[in-house]
């Protein structure tokens, strides 16, 4: 690495931008020397100050100023002051980057420092803004020294020997190349102290947080226990209230459904009752309007009176005939006439009775036919009901329903087949026998897992079946009664027919005998009138029979109407009784429904108080079995016990868990920080120990080389004599006392770090890894016995300092060295010797020499001349002496 170019703008007297280009490797073993010359006051030394300032120099005294803005061109009579100063060093590191020997990866490095008059400043590496520490680390890796041989200004040669032992040791730290390790060591020590402080603070915070965390842990444990109990309580309450709510709701709904079903039946019966009342009223109105019967009765009476009159006339004629026969002594003929008259009357009566019986028989037959028609209608309804029950049986899987339906089907089939009272009585007996079974099956049918609609349909079918059963029973009774009456009338007609035939036979015999005797008697006077009367009587009799037939027909209709009326009244009464029973049943159901509704409302109020939400109860699992009172009692007792436990736990702020989480998180964070800081302390201690070993080994090695070179160059410059550098070790006891006092002062300021830690860190910061308190320089010129450099003359001191600088450069050369009139105090002979040394060392480093010495100028490759005009601005002139010499 070497300095390729230097750009100066606004720095001190270099107001304008100036560029100094320096040669690289002139040949294989020589880097060359650049000389900067000029009259006094022209600004030559500002070149050295610019390099020093760009390398990060912080001392304004070293830069020959008081304030930082003094390095900015302050202006002159002819040129105003500038607002910024900037210096850039262009370093070429191509050889180091290619060979891999350099610890710097850049092949081209541009170090720039810029300062504004308002105080804003900055450092840049390759146009990237960096910190001063980054610059220092880069320079340490590149073996630059800020305080020793890299830039040696006016008076620094003499001042180097006048420094204290400890300050002189700092020069040797840079000279031996351990500065970069010292920087790392100092950074590690600072980090170590910071880690100790952070560790102590974290431990202190942990000690403060830990009691609170323990208290919060206990509270959170109780809170979580309370949460578990509350969760369990809620679960049990949902189970408990759910079972009760569903049970009450189920009963309430069942009562409502039953009430609705009964209400439907009631409405149907009321409608039927209205129809019956309407039919009854119509029948009454129809009976009131009937007057044909009275007219026929009157006509019958009139004809009967006429017939009686004719019969009386006929009787008088027959009486006259009998008298005539008796007068003639023919009493037997008179008896025959009387007998004929009696038989005729009997035949008339029998004929009337037979006619009336035949009429009644026809009416009974019509009535039976009508009753059978009604029975067929009932049978059809029974069949439909049976089909409905069969359909319902197909829709259900319940065994009880199927058994009940089978029983009902059996009854219905028997009812359809029944035709007599005896069969119906058998069916009734069978129905009573299975009534008990039906009651047992009722629970299966109505309390099973069947939908309410199916139960409702089954109830409707049962009610309809009961009505049809009663109606068919009535129809069968009526048909049987009519059949009995019809049979009796048929027997009566048969007897009348036989009696009539007997009278007819007897009458025929009488008439025969009378005809035999008619020839012997003369009844001409009576016969004509008798024939007329007889015909009139027969005609009257025919009319009477016709009228009686009509009257019988009307009577039959009236009888039918009366039967219908009585039936309607009976059905009306039965229906009214059913309605009354239904109303009583509905009232009882309504009372039960209201009671369960009240219980349900009270329960929901309790649920809202306990659970705040009713939806969870409504959505809970619905029990299908019987209501278990023991299970409910057990749940109630468990709920009571959990509530008691919650009362014992008491109320805890819900924010406690949030505070616990925050505290726990804080505690864990600090605990991890303690662990991390502990690990960092151990790591830093290990790093410091390793750095101490590296520093000590490298310092001892390089110090030995510098000591040898120092003696070599001292003898060259003095033509003999002896010189050496001696290590001055630290006095441990005195230093420990001082550190203890300082640690006590530091402890008074801060209580974060323990006394042993402070003492250890302060001791490590104060004492370096080499264990040296400083470096003592001893020099004995030829012919003298003195060793102390304080006893040397000015020239001897300068030569001794230059010898030491040359020894340092020779043993640990930096990329370039800037020398500002270091040969000013030397005579021509010594200047020549020094120039030879520079020429020899130019094989190891690049020299930039600010000088008035001609020996140095002659050995320079490039000569820069610095002049200053009347405007106070320094200007540069350059001459490549190698090219001049070649010409």
Beta strands, then each sheet from edge to edge (+ up, - down):
strand 1: 2-9
strand 2: 18-21
strand 3: 33-38
strand 4: 84-92
strand 5: 108-116
strand 6: 121-125
strand 7: 128-130
strand 8: 151-152
strand 9: 722-729
strand 10: 772-780
strand 11: 816-820
strand 12: 846-850
strand 13: 862-868
strand 14: 874-880
sheet 1: 2+ 1- 4+ 5- 6+ 7-
sheet 2: 8+ 11+ 12+ 3+ 13+ 14-
sheet 3: 9+ 10-
end
